[in-house]
Amino acid sequence: MESAEECRKFLADLCTPGELTALADRWQVAQMIAAGMPYRRIYEKTGVSTATVTRVARAVAYGEGGYRGVLAKINKSEADTESNS
């Protein structure tokens, strides 16, 4: 994808509104897991089922590296932004 808007349009065509919500929830959970937040607290803050929290945590830890890769890119980008400030 060349831009965030291109990605947004693609996902809007590809997914139902419910699927988009589920994807957004999983991404939020992945970020919280990476930040070290306890599963129960994630559930309390997001309302995402504990089964989904556990499934996302497993993917972050043992998956194909998709979550970890994007989380690393975001962290690097934020660090670069802070160092340029």
ABEGO torsion letter per residue (X at the ends): XABAAAAAAAAAAABBAAAAAAAAAAAAAAAAAAAGBBAAAAAAAAGBBAAAAAAAAAAAAABAGAAAAAAAAAAAAAAAAAAAX
